Amino acid sequence: MPAFPVIAGAVLGAGVQFYVNAVRKLPLTRAPYLHVLWAGAGASFGAWLVDFEERTEKELAEMLSKRAEANKNIR
């Protein structure tokens, strides 16, 4: 599994918490456990997205091969 989507998700997750604190005009590192929580959520989403894309690609290839098999006698 590529590391970039996981790292990017973690950075974006932590960035969301920094942004929330900035909008609320709070210290950026207030409640640091939330930064860890959102970074973990972002990393999990990045990993899930990679798996989802791979699974979807396999399913599409399977569906296209079934369609080609079903339509080979039509021509």
All heavy atoms as a GROMACS GRO file, in nm:
protein
  580
    1MET      N    1   0.085  -0.117   0.000
    1MET     CA    2   0.000   0.000   0.000
    1MET      C    3   0.090   0.124   0.000
    1MET      O    4   0.183   0.133   0.079
    1MET     CB    5  -0.089  -0.001   0.125
    1MET     CG    6  -0.162   0.127   0.145
    1MET     SD    7  -0.252   0.145   0.299
    1MET     CE    8  -0.324  -0.011   0.321
    2PRO      N    9   0.061   0.219  -0.087
    2PRO     CA   10   0.141   0.342  -0.091
    2PRO      C   11   0.126   0.422   0.038
    2PRO      O   12   0.018   0.429   0.097
    2PRO     CB   13   0.086   0.419  -0.209
    2PRO     CG   14  -0.012   0.331  -0.277
    2PRO     CD   15  -0.040   0.215  -0.190
    3ALA      N   16   0.234   0.482   0.080
    3ALA     CA   17   0.232   0.558   0.206
    3ALA      C   18   0.178   0.698   0.188
    3ALA      O   19   0.128   0.757   0.284
    3ALA     CB   20   0.372   0.564   0.265
    4PHE      N   21   0.186   0.752   0.068
    4PHE     CA   22   0.146   0.891   0.048
    4PHE      C   23  -0.001   0.919   0.087
    4PHE      O   24  -0.027   1.017   0.157
    4PHE     CB   25   0.172   0.936  -0.095
    4PHE     CG   26   0.129   1.078  -0.119
    4PHE    CD1   27   0.205   1.183  -0.068
    4PHE    CD2   28   0.013   1.108  -0.187
    4PHE    CE1   29   0.166   1.314  -0.087
    4PHE    CE2   30  -0.027   1.237  -0.207
    4PHE     CZ   31   0.050   1.342  -0.157
    5PRO      N   32  -0.099   0.837   0.044
    5PRO     CA   33  -0.237   0.867   0.083
    5PRO      C   34  -0.260   0.863   0.234
    5PRO      O   35  -0.337   0.942   0.287
    5PRO     CB   36  -0.320   0.759   0.013
    5PRO     CG   37  -0.235   0.710  -0.096
    5PRO     CD   38  -0.095   0.726  -0.051
    6VAL      N   39  -0.190   0.773   0.301
    6VAL     CA   40  -0.206   0.762   0.446
    6VAL      C   41  -0.146   0.886   0.514
    6VAL      O   42  -0.208   0.946   0.603
    6VAL     CB   43  -0.139   0.634   0.498
    6VAL    CG1   44  -0.142   0.628   0.649
    6VAL    CG2   45  -0.207   0.511   0.438
    7ILE      N   46  -0.027   0.925   0.469
    7ILE     CA   47   0.036   1.044   0.527
    7ILE      C   48  -0.043   1.169   0.495
    7ILE      O   49  -0.064   1.256   0.582
    7ILE     CB   50   0.182   1.055   0.478
    7ILE    CG1   51   0.264   0.938   0.533
    7ILE    CG2   52   0.244   1.188   0.517
    7ILE    CD1   53   0.401   0.924   0.472
    8ALA      N   54  -0.090   1.181   0.371
    8ALA     CA   55  -0.169   1.297   0.332
    8ALA      C   56  -0.299   1.304   0.414
    8ALA      O   57  -0.340   1.412   0.456
    8ALA     CB   58  -0.201   1.293   0.183
    9GLY      N   59  -0.362   1.190   0.436
    9GLY     CA   60  -0.483   1.187   0.517
    9GLY      C   61  -0.457   1.230   0.660
    9GLY      O   62  -0.536   1.303   0.720
   10ALA      N   63  -0.345   1.184   0.715
   10ALA     CA   64  -0.310   1.223   0.852
   10ALA      C   65  -0.284   1.373   0.862
   10ALA      O   66  -0.328   1.439   0.956
   10ALA     CB   67  -0.188   1.144   0.899
   11VAL      N   68  -0.212   1.427   0.764
   11VAL     CA   69  -0.183   1.570   0.765
   11VAL      C   70  -0.312   1.651   0.750
   11VAL      O   71  -0.333   1.751   0.820
   11VAL     CB   72  -0.082   1.605   0.653
   11VAL    CG1   73  -0.071   1.755   0.633
   11VAL    CG2   74   0.054   1.546   0.686
   12LEU      N   75  -0.399   1.608   0.661
   12LEU     CA   76  -0.526   1.679   0.643
   12LEU      C   77  -0.614   1.667   0.768
   12LEU      O   78  -0.684   1.762   0.804
   12LEU     CB   79  -0.600   1.626   0.520
   12LEU     CG   80  -0.540   1.667   0.387
   12LEU    CD1   81  -0.613   1.597   0.273
   12LEU    CD2   82  -0.544   1.816   0.368
   13GLY      N   83  -0.613   1.550   0.831
   13GLY     CA   84  -0.692   1.533   0.953
   13GLY      C   85  -0.646   1.625   1.064
   13GLY      O   86  -0.726   1.690   1.131
   14ALA      N   87  -0.515   1.633   1.085
   14ALA     CA   88  -0.462   1.725   1.186
   14ALA      C   89  -0.488   1.870   1.145
   14ALA      O   90  -0.519   1.955   1.229
   14ALA     CB   91  -0.313   1.701   1.206
   15GLY      N   92  -0.476   1.897   1.014
   15GLY     CA   93  -0.503   2.032   0.965
   15GLY      C   94  -0.646   2.076   0.990
   15GLY      O   95  -0.671   2.195   1.015
   16VAL      N   96  -0.739   1.983   0.983
   16VAL     CA   97  -0.879   2.016   1.013
   16VAL      C   98  -0.891   2.067   1.156
   16VAL      O   99  -0.958   2.166   1.183
   16VAL     CB  100  -0.971   1.895   0.988
   16VAL    CG1  101  -1.107   1.914   1.051
   16VAL    CG2  102  -0.984   1.868   0.841
   17GLN      N  103  -0.825   1.999   1.248
   17GLN     CA  104  -0.833   2.041   1.389
   17GLN      C  105  -0.766   2.175   1.410
   17GLN      O  106  -0.817   2.260   1.484
   17GLN     CB  107  -0.774   1.935   1.481
   17GLN     CG  108  -0.793   1.966   1.628
   17GLN     CD  109  -0.938   1.980   1.667
   17GLN    OE1  110  -1.024   1.908   1.620
   17GLN    NE2  111  -0.968   2.075   1.753
   18PHE      N  112  -0.652   2.198   1.344
   18PHE     CA  113  -0.589   2.330   1.353
   18PHE      C  114  -0.682   2.438   1.300
   18PHE      O  115  -0.696   2.545   1.357
   18PHE     CB  116  -0.456   2.333   1.275
   18PHE     CG  117  -0.342   2.268   1.347
   18PHE    CD1  118  -0.280   2.157   1.294
   18PHE    CD2  119  -0.295   2.319   1.466
   18PHE    CE1  120  -0.175   2.097   1.358
   18PHE    CE2  121  -0.189   2.259   1.533
   18PHE     CZ  122  -0.128   2.148   1.479
   19TYR      N  123  -0.749   2.410   1.188
   19TYR     CA  124  -0.841   2.505   1.128
   19TYR      C  125  -0.960   2.534   1.220
   19TYR      O  126  -1.000   2.649   1.236
   19TYR     CB  127  -0.889   2.452   0.993
   19TYR     CG  128  -0.987   2.544   0.924
   19TYR    CD1  129  -0.943   2.662   0.864
   19TYR    CD2  130  -1.122   2.514   0.918
   19TYR    CE1  131  -1.032   2.747   0.802
   19TYR    CE2  132  -1.212   2.598   0.856
   19TYR     CZ  133  -1.167   2.714   0.798
   19TYR     OH  134  -1.255   2.798   0.736
   20VAL      N  135  -1.015   2.428   1.279
   20VAL     CA  136  -1.128   2.445   1.371
   20VAL      C  137  -1.088   2.535   1.487
   20VAL      O  138  -1.163   2.626   1.526
   20VAL     CB  139  -1.179   2.308   1.420
   20VAL    CG1  140  -1.272   2.323   1.539
   20VAL    CG2  141  -1.248   2.234   1.308
   21ASN      N  142  -0.971   2.510   1.544
   21ASN     CA  143  -0.925   2.594   1.654
   21ASN      C  144  -0.900   2.738   1.610
   21ASN      O  145  -0.928   2.832   1.684
   21ASN     CB  146  -0.799   2.536   1.717
   21ASN     CG  147  -0.828   2.414   1.801
   21ASN    OD1  148  -0.944   2.383   1.831
   21ASN    ND2  149  -0.725   2.341   1.838
   22ALA      N  150  -0.849   2.757   1.488
   22ALA     CA  151  -0.824   2.892   1.439
   22ALA      C  152  -0.954   2.968   1.417
   22ALA      O  153  -0.965   3.086   1.451
   22ALA     CB  154  -0.744   2.887   1.309
   23VAL      N  155  -1.054   2.900   1.361
   23VAL     CA  156  -1.183   2.965   1.338
   23VAL      C  157  -1.249   3.003   1.470
   23VAL      O  158  -1.311   3.110   1.481
   23VAL     CB  159  -1.275   2.873   1.253
   23VAL    CG1  160  -1.417   2.923   1.252
   23VAL    CG2  161  -1.221   2.862   1.112
   24ARG      N  162  -1.234   2.918   1.569
   24ARG     CA  163  -1.293   2.945   1.700
   24ARG      C  164  -1.208   3.040   1.783
   24ARG      O  165  -1.243   3.073   1.895
   24ARG     CB  166  -1.313   2.814   1.775
   24ARG     CG  167  -1.416   2.725   1.707
   24ARG     CD  168  -1.422   2.588   1.767
   24ARG     NE  169  -1.462   2.594   1.906
   24ARG     CZ  170  -1.451   2.495   1.991
   24ARG    NH1  171  -1.399   2.380   1.952
   24ARG    NH2  172  -1.490   2.508   2.116
   25LYS      N  173  -1.095   3.086   1.725
   25LYS     CA  174  -1.001   3.178   1.790
   25LYS      C  175  -0.951   3.122   1.924
   25LYS      O  176  -0.944   3.192   2.025
   25LYS     CB  177  -1.063   3.316   1.809
   25LYS     CG  178  -1.095   3.383   1.678
   25LYS     CD  179  -1.142   3.524   1.698
   25LYS     CE  180  -1.192   3.584   1.570
   25LYS     NZ  181  -1.097   3.633   1.480
   26LEU      N  182  -0.916   2.996   1.921
   26LEU     CA  183  -0.857   2.927   2.035
   26LEU      C  184  -0.710   2.903   2.006
   26LEU      O  185  -0.667   2.911   1.890
   26LEU     CB  186  -0.927   2.793   2.057
   26LEU     CG  187  -1.075   2.799   2.094
   26LEU    CD1  188  -1.135   2.660   2.090
   26LEU    CD2  189  -1.092   2.860   2.231
   27PRO      N  190  -0.630   2.872   2.106
   27PRO     CA  191  -0.492   2.834   2.078
   27PRO      C  192  -0.491   2.712   1.985
   27PRO      O  193  -0.571   2.620   2.000
   27PRO     CB  194  -0.435   2.798   2.215
   27PRO     CG  195  -0.522   2.870   2.313
   27PRO     CD  196  -0.658   2.878   2.251
   28LEU      N  197  -0.400   2.715   1.886
   28LEU     CA  198  -0.402   2.611   1.783
   28LEU      C  199  -0.382   2.471   1.839
   28LEU      O  200  -0.435   2.375   1.785
   28LEU     CB  201  -0.296   2.640   1.677
   28LEU     CG  202  -0.322   2.764   1.591
   28LEU    CD1  203  -0.211   2.780   1.490
   28LEU    CD2  204  -0.456   2.757   1.523
   29THR      N  205  -0.304   2.459   1.946
   29THR     CA  206  -0.276   2.326   2.000
   29THR      C  207  -0.361   2.294   2.123
   29THR      O  208  -0.325   2.210   2.204
   29THR     CB  209  -0.127   2.313   2.035
   29THR    OG1  210  -0.092   2.417   2.126
   29THR    CG2  211  -0.041   2.321   1.911
   30ARG      N  212  -0.473   2.359   2.136
   30ARG     CA  213  -0.563   2.328   2.247
   30ARG      C  214  -0.619   2.187   2.224
   30ARG      O  215  -0.656   2.151   2.114
   30ARG     CB  216  -0.678   2.428   2.250
   30ARG     CG  217  -0.775   2.402   2.362
   30ARG     CD  218  -0.877   2.516   2.368
   30ARG     NE  219  -0.972   2.490   2.474
   30ARG     CZ  220  -1.099   2.460   2.451
   30ARG    NH1  221  -1.145   2.455   2.328
   30ARG    NH2  222  -1.180   2.438   2.551
   31ALA      N  223  -0.626   2.110   2.330
   31ALA     CA  224  -0.675   1.971   2.326
   31ALA      C  225  -0.597   1.890   2.222
   31ALA      O  226  -0.653   1.849   2.120
   31ALA     CB  227  -0.824   1.967   2.299
   32PRO      N  228  -0.469   1.865   2.243
   32PRO     CA  229  -0.388   1.796   2.142
   32PRO      C  230  -0.434   1.654   2.111
   32PRO      O  231  -0.403   1.602   2.005
   32PRO     CB  232  -0.247   1.797   2.202
   32PRO     CG  233  -0.263   1.828   2.345
   32PRO     CD  234  -0.392   1.902   2.362
   33TYR      N  235  -0.510   1.595   2.200
   33TYR     CA  236  -0.559   1.460   2.170
   33TYR      C  237  -0.652   1.462   2.050
   33TYR      O  238  -0.664   1.363   1.977
   33TYR     CB  239  -0.630   1.399   2.293
   33TYR     CG  240  -0.752   1.474   2.336
   33TYR    CD1  241  -0.877   1.440   2.285
   33TYR    CD2  242  -0.744   1.578   2.427
   33TYR    CE1  243  -0.990   1.510   2.323
   33TYR    CE2  244  -0.857   1.647   2.466
   33TYR     CZ  245  -0.980   1.612   2.414
   33TYR     OH  246  -1.091   1.682   2.452
   34LEU      N  247  -0.719   1.574   2.026
   34LEU     CA  248  -0.806   1.584   1.908
   34LEU      C  249  -0.725   1.586   1.779
   34LEU      O  250  -0.769   1.535   1.676
   34LEU     CB  251  -0.895   1.707   1.917
   34LEU     CG  252  -1.005   1.700   2.023
   34LEU    CD1  253  -1.080   1.833   2.032
   34LEU    CD2  254  -1.101   1.587   1.993
   35HIS      N  255  -0.606   1.646   1.785
   35HIS     CA  256  -0.520   1.645   1.667
   35HIS      C  257  -0.481   1.501   1.633
   35HIS      O  258  -0.482   1.462   1.516
   35HIS     CB  259  -0.395   1.730   1.691
   35HIS     CG  260  -0.423   1.874   1.711
   35HIS    ND1  261  -0.470   1.925   1.829
   35HIS    CD2  262  -0.413   1.980   1.626
   35HIS    CE1  263  -0.485   2.055   1.818
   35HIS    NE2  264  -0.452   2.092   1.695
   36VAL      N  265  -0.449   1.424   1.735
   36VAL     CA  266  -0.412   1.284   1.714
   36VAL      C  267  -0.533   1.206   1.663
   36VAL      O  268  -0.522   1.124   1.571
   36VAL     CB  269  -0.357   1.222   1.844
   36VAL    CG1  270  -0.334   1.073   1.828
   36VAL    CG2  271  -0.230   1.293   1.888
   37LEU      N  272  -0.649   1.232   1.720
   37LEU     CA  273  -0.771   1.163   1.678
   37LEU      C  274  -0.802   1.190   1.531
   37LEU      O  275  -0.825   1.098   1.453
   37LEU     CB  276  -0.889   1.208   1.765
   37LEU     CG  277  -1.024   1.151   1.725
   37LEU    CD1  278  -1.036   1.009   1.778
   37LEU    CD2  279  -1.135   1.239   1.777
   38TRP      N  280  -0.801   1.317   1.491
   38TRP     CA  281  -0.832   1.351   1.353
   38TRP      C  282  -0.723   1.306   1.257
   38TRP      O  283  -0.753   1.271   1.142
   38TRP     CB  284  -0.860   1.500   1.339
   38TRP     CG  285  -0.993   1.536   1.398
   38TRP    CD1  286  -1.015   1.612   1.508
   38TRP    CD2  287  -1.121   1.493   1.352
   38TRP    NE1  288  -1.150   1.619   1.533
   38TRP    CE2  289  -1.217   1.548   1.439
   38TRP    CE3  290  -1.164   1.415   1.246
   38TRP    CZ2  291  -1.353   1.527   1.423
   38TRP    CZ3  292  -1.300   1.394   1.230
   38TRP    CH2  293  -1.392   1.449   1.318
   39ALA      N  294  -0.597   1.308   1.300
   39ALA     CA  295  -0.489   1.256   1.216
   39ALA      C  296  -0.509   1.107   1.193
   39ALA      O  297  -0.492   1.056   1.081
   39ALA     CB  298  -0.354   1.284   1.279
   40GLY      N  299  -0.548   1.034   1.297
   40GLY     CA  300  -0.575   0.891   1.283
   40GLY      C  301  -0.693   0.865   1.192
   40GLY      O  302  -0.692   0.773   1.110
   41ALA      N  303  -0.796   0.948   1.205
   41ALA     CA  304  -0.913   0.932   1.118
   41ALA      C  305  -0.876   0.960   0.972
   41ALA      O  306  -0.919   0.888   0.881
   41ALA     CB  307  -1.025   1.027   1.163
   42GLY      N  308  -0.795   1.062   0.949
   42GLY     CA  309  -0.752   1.093   0.813
   42GLY      C  310  -0.664   0.983   0.755
   42GLY      O  311  -0.677   0.947   0.637
   43ALA      N  312  -0.575   0.928   0.836
   43ALA     CA  313  -0.489   0.819   0.790
   43ALA      C  314  -0.572   0.695   0.759
   43ALA      O  315  -0.548   0.627   0.658
   43ALA     CB  316  -0.384   0.787   0.896
   44SER      N  317  -0.670   0.667   0.842
   44SER     CA  318  -0.758   0.552   0.816
   44SER      C  319  -0.836   0.571   0.687
   44SER      O  320  -0.852   0.477   0.609
   44SER     CB  321  -0.856   0.534   0.932
   44SER     OG  322  -0.787   0.503   1.050
   45PHE      N  323  -0.884   0.692   0.665
   45PHE     CA  324  -0.957   0.720   0.542
   45PHE      C  325  -0.867   0.705   0.420
   45PHE      O  326  -0.908   0.651   0.317
   45PHE     CB  327  -1.019   0.860   0.545
   45PHE     CG  328  -1.093   0.893   0.419
   45PHE    CD1  329  -1.215   0.836   0.393
   45PHE    CD2  330  -1.039   0.982   0.327
   45PHE    CE1  331  -1.283   0.864   0.276
   45PHE    CE2  332  -1.105   1.012   0.211
   45PHE     CZ  333  -1.228   0.954   0.184
   46GLY      N  334  -0.742   0.753   0.431
   46GLY     CA  335  -0.648   0.738   0.320
   46GLY      C  336  -0.621   0.593   0.287
   46GLY      O  337  -0.618   0.553   0.170
   47ALA      N  338  -0.603   0.510   0.389
   47ALA     CA  339  -0.580   0.368   0.368
   47ALA      C  340  -0.704   0.300   0.310
   47ALA      O  341  -0.694   0.217   0.218
   47ALA     CB  342  -0.541   0.300   0.500
   48TRP      N  343  -0.822   0.337   0.359
   48TRP     CA  344  -0.946   0.280   0.308
   48TRP      C  345  -0.966   0.318   0.162
   48TRP      O  346  -1.010   0.235   0.082
   48TRP     CB  347  -1.065   0.329   0.391
   48TRP     CG  348  -1.195   0.287   0.334
   48TRP    CD1  349  -1.258   0.167   0.351
   48TRP    CD2  350  -1.279   0.362   0.246
   48TRP    NE1  351  -1.376   0.163   0.282
   48TRP    CE2  352  -1.390   0.283   0.216
   48TRP    CE3  353  -1.270   0.489   0.191
   48TRP    CZ2  354  -1.492   0.327   0.132
   48TRP    CZ3  355  -1.371   0.533   0.109
   48TRP    CH2  356  -1.481   0.452   0.080
   49LEU      N  357  -0.932   0.442   0.128
   49LEU     CA  358  -0.951   0.488  -0.009
   49LEU      C  359  -0.863   0.411  -0.107
   49LEU      O  360  -0.908   0.375  -0.217
   49LEU     CB  361  -0.922   0.638  -0.018
   49LEU     CG  362  -0.960   0.708  -0.146
   49LEU    CD1  363  -1.110   0.694  -0.171
   49LEU    CD2  364  -0.923   0.854  -0.139
   50VAL      N  365  -0.741   0.381  -0.069
   50VAL     CA  366  -0.652   0.302  -0.154
   50VAL      C  367  -0.711   0.163  -0.175
   50VAL      O  368  -0.718   0.113  -0.288
   50VAL     CB  369  -0.511   0.294  -0.094
   50VAL    CG1  370  -0.425   0.193  -0.168
   50VAL    CG2  371  -0.445   0.430  -0.097
   51ASP      N  372  -0.756   0.099  -0.067
   51ASP     CA  373  -0.816  -0.034  -0.078
   51ASP      C  374  -0.943  -0.030  -0.162
   51ASP      O  375  -0.968  -0.120  -0.243
   51ASP     CB  376  -0.848  -0.091   0.060
   51ASP     CG  377  -0.723  -0.122   0.140
   51ASP    OD1  378  -0.616  -0.140   0.079
   51ASP    OD2  379  -0.733  -0.129   0.264
   52PHE      N  380  -1.023   0.074  -0.146
   52PHE     CA  381  -1.147   0.088  -0.222
   52PHE      C  382  -1.118   0.100  -0.371
   52PHE      O  383  -1.185   0.038  -0.453
   52PHE     CB  384  -1.225   0.211  -0.173
   52PHE     CG  385  -1.349   0.238  -0.251
   52PHE    CD1  386  -1.462   0.161  -0.232
   52PHE    CD2  387  -1.353   0.340  -0.344
   52PHE    CE1  388  -1.577   0.185  -0.304
   52PHE    CE2  389  -1.467   0.365  -0.416
   52PHE     CZ  390  -1.580   0.288  -0.397
   53GLU      N  391  -1.017   0.180  -0.407
   53GLU     CA  392  -0.982   0.195  -0.548
   53GLU      C  393  -0.934   0.064  -0.608
   53GLU      O  394  -0.972   0.030  -0.721
   53GLU     CB  395  -0.876   0.303  -0.564
   53GLU     CG  396  -0.927   0.442  -0.541
   53GLU     CD  397  -0.818   0.547  -0.551
   53GLU    OE1  398  -0.698   0.509  -0.557
   53GLU    OE2  399  -0.852   0.666  -0.552
   54GLU      N  400  -0.852  -0.010  -0.535
   54GLU     CA  401  -0.804  -0.139  -0.585
   54GLU      C  402  -0.918  -0.238  -0.601
   54GLU      O  403  -0.926  -0.308  -0.703
   54GLU     CB  404  -0.698  -0.195  -0.491
   54GLU     CG  405  -0.568  -0.119  -0.491
   54GLU     CD  406  -0.471  -0.163  -0.385
   54GLU    OE1  407  -0.506  -0.252  -0.303
   54GLU    OE2  408  -0.358  -0.110  -0.382
   55ARG      N  409  -1.007  -0.244  -0.502
   55ARG     CA  410  -1.120  -0.336  -0.508
   55ARG      C  411  -1.214  -0.300  -0.624
   55ARG      O  412  -1.261  -0.386  -0.698
   55ARG     CB  413  -1.195  -0.333  -0.375
   55ARG     CG  414  -1.305  -0.436  -0.365
   55ARG     CD  415  -1.369  -0.436  -0.228
   55ARG     NE  416  -1.430  -0.308  -0.196
   55ARG     CZ  417  -1.395  -0.230  -0.094
   55ARG    NH1  418  -1.298  -0.267  -0.012
   55ARG    NH2  419  -1.455  -0.116  -0.071
   56THR      N  420  -1.238  -0.170  -0.643
   56THR     CA  421  -1.326  -0.125  -0.749
   56THR      C  422  -1.266  -0.156  -0.886
   56THR      O  423  -1.338  -0.195  -0.978
   56THR     CB  424  -1.352   0.026  -0.736
   56THR    OG1  425  -1.406   0.051  -0.606
   56THR    CG2  426  -1.451   0.074  -0.839
   57GLU      N  427  -1.134  -0.140  -0.899
   57GLU     CA  428  -1.068  -0.171  -1.025
   57GLU      C  429  -1.082  -0.319  -1.060
   57GLU      O  430  -1.109  -0.354  -1.176
   57GLU     CB  431  -0.921  -0.132  -1.015
   57GLU     CG  432  -0.844  -0.148  -1.144
   57GLU     CD  433  -0.700  -0.103  -1.129
   57GLU    OE1  434  -0.666  -0.039  -1.029
   57GLU    OE2  435  -0.622  -0.134  -1.221
   58LYS      N  436  -1.066  -0.406  -0.961
   58LYS     CA  437  -1.081  -0.550  -0.984
   58LYS      C  438  -1.225  -0.584  -1.023
   58LYS      O  439  -1.248  -0.665  -1.114
   58LYS     CB  440  -1.041  -0.629  -0.860
   58LYS     CG  441  -0.894  -0.630  -0.834
   58LYS     CD  442  -0.861  -0.704  -0.706
   58LYS     CE  443  -0.714  -0.693  -0.672
   58LYS     NZ  444  -0.683  -0.751  -0.541
   59GLU      N  445  -1.322  -0.524  -0.953
   59GLU     CA  446  -1.463  -0.550  -0.984
   59GLU      C  447  -1.498  -0.503  -1.124
   59GLU      O  448  -1.572  -0.570  -1.196
   59GLU     CB  449  -1.553  -0.483  -0.881
   59GLU     CG  450  -1.549  -0.548  -0.744
   59GLU     CD  451  -1.627  -0.471  -0.640
   59GLU    OE1  452  -1.685  -0.364  -0.672
   59GLU    OE2  453  -1.632  -0.517  -0.525
   60LEU      N  454  -1.445  -0.388  -1.165
   60LEU     CA  455  -1.471  -0.336  -1.298
   60LEU      C  456  -1.414  -0.428  -1.404
   60LEU      O  457  -1.480  -0.458  -1.504
   60LEU     CB  458  -1.414  -0.195  -1.314
   60LEU     CG  459  -1.428  -0.132  -1.452
   60LEU    CD1  460  -1.575  -0.115  -1.486
   60LEU    CD2  461  -1.355  -0.001  -1.458
   61ALA      N  462  -1.291  -0.476  -1.384
   61ALA     CA  463  -1.230  -0.567  -1.480
   61ALA      C  464  -1.312  -0.696  -1.491
   61ALA      O  465  -1.332  -0.748  -1.602
   61ALA     CB  466  -1.087  -0.598  -1.438
   62GLU      N  467  -1.361  -0.744  -1.378
   62GLU     CA  468  -1.444  -0.866  -1.379
   62GLU      C  469  -1.575  -0.841  -1.455
   62GLU      O  470  -1.616  -0.924  -1.536
   62GLU     CB  471  -1.474  -0.909  -1.236
   62GLU     CG  472  -1.556  -1.034  -1.225
   62GLU     CD  473  -1.586  -1.070  -1.081
   62GLU    OE1  474  -1.504  -1.040  -0.993
   62GLU    OE2  475  -1.694  -1.129  -1.057
   63MET      N  476  -1.638  -0.730  -1.430
   63MET     CA  477  -1.764  -0.699  -1.497
   63MET      C  478  -1.743  -0.681  -1.647
   63MET      O  479  -1.825  -0.728  -1.728
   63MET     CB  480  -1.826  -0.572  -1.439
   63MET     CG  481  -1.876  -0.588  -1.296
   63MET     SD  482  -1.922  -0.433  -1.223
   63MET     CE  483  -2.077  -0.403  -1.299
   64LEU      N  484  -1.634  -0.618  -1.688
   64LEU     CA  485  -1.606  -0.599  -1.830
   64LEU      C  486  -1.577  -0.732  -1.899
   64LEU      O  487  -1.618  -0.754  -2.014
   64LEU     CB  488  -1.491  -0.501  -1.849
   64LEU     CG  489  -1.520  -0.356  -1.814
   64LEU    CD1  490  -1.395  -0.272  -1.827
   64LEU    CD2  491  -1.632  -0.301  -1.900
   65SER      N  492  -1.508  -0.821  -1.829
   65SER     CA  493  -1.480  -0.952  -1.889
   65SER      C  494  -1.610  -1.033  -1.903
   65SER      O  495  -1.628  -1.102  -2.004
   65SER     CB  496  -1.377  -1.029  -1.810
   65SER     OG  497  -1.427  -1.064  -1.682
   66LYS      N  498  -1.698  -1.024  -1.805
   66LYS     CA  499  -1.827  -1.093  -1.815
   66LYS      C  500  -1.909  -1.037  -1.929
   66LYS      O  501  -1.975  -1.110  -2.003
   66LYS     CB  502  -1.905  -1.081  -1.684
   66LYS     CG  503  -1.855  -1.169  -1.574
   66LYS     CD  504  -1.942  -1.153  -1.450
   66LYS     CE  505  -1.892  -1.238  -1.335
   66LYS     NZ  506  -1.975  -1.220  -1.214
   67ARG      N  507  -1.906  -0.905  -1.945
   67ARG     CA  508  -1.981  -0.841  -2.053
   67ARG      C  509  -1.925  -0.882  -2.189
   67ARG      O  510  -1.999  -0.912  -2.282
   67ARG     CB  511  -1.977  -0.689  -2.039
   67ARG     CG  512  -2.064  -0.619  -2.141
   67ARG     CD  513  -2.057  -0.471  -2.122
   67ARG     NE  514  -1.959  -0.420  -2.217
   67ARG     CZ  515  -1.925  -0.294  -2.228
   67ARG    NH1  516  -1.975  -0.206  -2.146
   67ARG    NH2  517  -1.838  -0.255  -2.317
   68ALA      N  518  -1.792  -0.885  -2.198
   68ALA     CA  519  -1.732  -0.926  -2.325
   68ALA      C  520  -1.764  -1.073  -2.357
   68ALA      O  521  -1.789  -1.107  -2.472
   68ALA     CB  522  -1.580  -0.906  -2.317
   69GLU      N  523  -1.765  -1.157  -2.254
   69GLU     CA  524  -1.798  -1.299  -2.274
   69GLU      C  525  -1.944  -1.314  -2.319
   69GLU      O  526  -1.974  -1.394  -2.407
   69GLU     CB  527  -1.775  -1.376  -2.145
   69GLU     CG  528  -1.802  -1.523  -2.153
   69GLU     CD  529  -1.701  -1.594  -2.241
   69GLU    OE1  530  -1.587  -1.549  -2.251
   69GLU    OE2  531  -1.741  -1.697  -2.301
   70ALA      N  532  -2.034  -1.236  -2.259
   70ALA     CA  533  -2.175  -1.246  -2.294
   70ALA      C  534  -2.202  -1.190  -2.433
   70ALA      O  535  -2.293  -1.238  -2.502
   70ALA     CB  536  -2.259  -1.172  -2.191
   71ASN      N  537  -2.125  -1.093  -2.477
   71ASN     CA  538  -2.151  -1.027  -2.605
   71ASN      C  539  -2.066  -1.078  -2.719
   71ASN      O  540  -2.078  -1.028  -2.831
   71ASN     CB  541  -2.129  -0.876  -2.590
   71ASN     CG  542  -2.233  -0.811  -2.503
   71ASN    OD1  543  -2.343  -0.862  -2.491
   71ASN    ND2  544  -2.199  -0.699  -2.443
   72LYS      N  545  -1.982  -1.178  -2.698
   72LYS     CA  546  -1.895  -1.222  -2.806
   72LYS      C  547  -1.971  -1.294  -2.918
   72LYS      O  548  -1.924  -1.297  -3.030
   72LYS     CB  549  -1.783  -1.310  -2.751
   72LYS     CG  550  -1.822  -1.450  -2.713
   72LYS     CD  551  -1.700  -1.525  -2.669
   72LYS     CE  552  -1.739  -1.668  -2.639
   72LYS     NZ  553  -1.622  -1.747  -2.597
   73ASN      N  554  -2.088  -1.348  -2.890
   73ASN     CA  555  -2.166  -1.419  -2.992
   73ASN      C  556  -2.261  -1.327  -3.066
   73ASN      O  557  -2.326  -1.371  -3.161
   73ASN     CB  558  -2.244  -1.534  -2.930
   73ASN     CG  559  -2.152  -1.641  -2.874
   73ASN    OD1  560  -2.045  -1.663  -2.929
   73ASN    ND2  561  -2.193  -1.705  -2.768
   74ILE      N  562  -2.272  -1.203  -3.026
   74ILE     CA  563  -2.367  -1.110  -3.089
   74ILE      C  564  -2.317  -1.065  -3.225
   74ILE      O  565  -2.395  -1.049  -3.318
   74ILE     CB  566  -2.394  -0.990  -2.996
   74ILE    CG1  567  -2.470  -1.039  -2.874
   74ILE    CG2  568  -2.471  -0.883  -3.068
   74ILE    CD1  569  -2.498  -0.932  -2.772
   75ARG      N  570  -2.191  -1.045  -3.244
   75ARG     CA  571  -2.137  -0.993  -3.369
   75ARG      C  572  -2.134  -1.094  -3.475
   75ARG      O  573  -2.135  -1.182  -3.519
   75ARG     CB  574  -1.998  -0.938  -3.348
   75ARG     CG  575  -2.001  -0.821  -3.260
   75ARG     CD  576  -1.864  -0.768  -3.242
   75ARG     NE  577  -1.867  -0.669  -3.133
   75ARG     CZ  578  -1.765  -0.599  -3.096
   75ARG    NH1  579  -1.650  -0.613  -3.157
   75ARG    NH2  580  -1.774  -0.513  -3.000
   0.00000   0.00000   0.00000
